[in-house]
């Protein structure tokens, strides 16, 4: 995929992810359609790694639509919690009656940290991880991994972004992802040397490798 396509299929039903990936493709003049928009099946995420879950989503969508598909599997990895919630990041937000509540999920992370006595910022390190997978209908895949280091704060700050953004303060910044605009958090375009968010960093690798864009 060295020539940028006019439209790309994003293998996701997550509105927040679709919005961020759409923003990343925007400067490239590429239109995004999603698995949710096309009514494609959403496979159970039964993998044991971000890569495995990303592949499940991308391959399922690519085969169903008959065109290449790009997926994202991402999560919050907290060092003091032995890497949790990790690939179960969304599961921590699930409600007994259905749906997800990330305010509750953020509280679970905080309670788990406090239960272990981790209240000092230097002991609350972690990272957001994003793995993008590009899959062809034949099942072949390529992976692009981005990580954003930082630490967990409490109470949550900011109402922007989605998920755990209000409790994650990226390294070198005084504000959380929840206090940053979309452009500041995950904005990236060809020619930019750096990207801030985990998803933007993974996308930068994808754009350089698969679209031939953004290389120095």
Residue pairs with C-beta under 8 A, 6 or more apart in sequence:
1 68
1 134
1 210
1 211
2 210
2 211
2 212
3 211
4 28
4 29
4 30
4 211
4 213
5 30
5 68
6 30
6 31
7 30
7 31
7 32
7 33
8 25
8 30
8 31
8 32
8 33
8 68
8 69
8 70
9 33
9 34
9 35
9 38
9 61
9 62
9 65
9 67
9 68
9 69
9 70
10 17
10 18
10 21
10 22
10 32
10 33
10 34
10 35
10 69
10 70
10 71
10 72
11 34
11 35
11 40
11 57
11 58
11 60
11 61
11 62
11 69
11 70
11 71
11 135
12 18
12 21
12 34
12 35
12 36
12 57
12 71
12 72
13 34
13 35
13 36
13 42
15 36
15 162
16 161
16 162
16 163
17 72
17 74
17 199
18 32
18 34
18 36
19 182
20 182
20 186
20 197
20 199
21 32
21 70
21 72
21 199
21 203
22 32
23 182
23 183
23 186
23 187
24 186
24 187
24 188
24 199
24 200
24 203
25 31
25 32
27 189
27 190
28 189
28 190
28 207
28 211
28 213
35 41
35 42
35 57
35 61
35 64
35 69
36 42
38 65
40 60
40 61
40 64
40 65
41 60
41 64
42 57
43 56
43 57
43 60
44 56
45 53
45 56
45 57
45 73
45 87
46 53
46 56
47 53
47 54
47 55
47 56
47 73
47 87
48 87
49 87
50 73
50 74
50 75
50 87
50 129
50 130
50 131
50 145
51 73
51 131
51 133
51 143
51 145
53 73
53 87
54 71
54 72
54 73
54 131
54 132
54 133
54 143
55 71
55 133
55 135
55 141
55 143
57 69
57 71
57 73
57 133
58 69
58 70
58 71
58 133
58 134
58 135
58 141
59 69
59 133
59 135
59 139
59 141
61 69
61 71
61 135
62 68
62 69
62 135
62 136
62 137
62 139
63 137
63 139
65 137
66 137
67 137
68 134
68 135
68 136
68 137
69 134
69 135
70 132
70 133
70 134
70 135
70 206
71 132
71 133
71 135
72 130
72 131
72 132
72 133
72 199
72 202
73 87
73 130
73 131
73 133
74 89
74 128
74 129
74 130
74 131
74 198
74 199
75 85
75 86
75 87
75 88
75 89
75 90
75 128
75 129
76 85
76 86
76 89
76 109
76 126
76 127
76 128
76 129
76 163
76 164
76 168
77 83
77 84
77 86
77 126
77 127
77 128
77 129
78 84
78 85
78 109
78 113
78 124
78 125
78 126
78 152
79 125
79 126
80 113
80 116
80 118
80 123
80 124
80 125
80 126
81 109
81 112
81 113
81 116
84 112
85 91
85 92
85 105
85 109
89 105
89 163
89 164
90 100
90 163
92 105
92 108
92 109
93 100
93 101
93 102
93 104
93 105
93 163
94 100
95 101
95 104
102 162
102 163
102 164
103 156
105 163
105 164
106 156
106 164
106 166
106 167
109 152
109 164
109 167
110 152
110 154
110 167
113 119
113 124
113 152
118 124
121 151
121 153
122 151
124 151
124 152
124 153
125 149
125 150
125 151
126 149
126 150
126 151
126 152
126 168
127 147
127 148
127 149
127 150
127 198
128 147
128 148
128 150
128 164
128 168
128 177
128 197
128 198
128 199
129 145
129 146
129 147
129 198
130 145
130 146
130 147
130 197
130 198
130 199
130 201
130 202
131 143
131 144
131 145
131 146
131 202
132 143
132 144
132 145
132 146
132 199
132 202
132 203
132 205
132 206
133 141
133 142
133 143
133 144
134 141
134 142
134 144
134 206
134 210
135 141
142 209
142 210
144 202
144 203
144 205
144 206
144 209
145 202
145 205
146 195
146 197
146 198
146 199
146 200
146 201
146 202
146 203
146 204
146 205
147 198
147 201
148 170
148 171
148 196
148 197
148 198
148 201
149 170
149 171
150 168
150 169
150 170
150 171
150 173
151 168
151 169
151 171
152 167
152 168
152 169
153 167
153 168
153 169
153 176
154 167
156 166
156 167
156 176
156 178
157 166
157 167
157 175
157 176
157 178
157 179
158 165
158 166
158 175
158 176
158 177
158 178
158 179
158 180
159 166
159 178
160 177
160 178
160 179
160 180
160 181
160 182
160 185
161 177
161 178
161 180
161 182
161 185
165 176
165 177
165 178
165 185
166 176
166 177
166 178
166 179
167 176
167 178
168 176
168 177
168 178
169 175
169 176
169 177
170 176
170 177
170 196
170 197
173 180
177 185
177 197
184 196
185 196
185 197
185 200
186 195
186 196
186 197
186 199
186 200
186 203
187 200
188 195
188 200
188 203
188 204
188 207
188 214
189 214
190 207
190 213
190 214
191 214
192 204
192 214
193 216
195 201
195 203
195 204
204 214
207 213
207 214
208 214
208 215
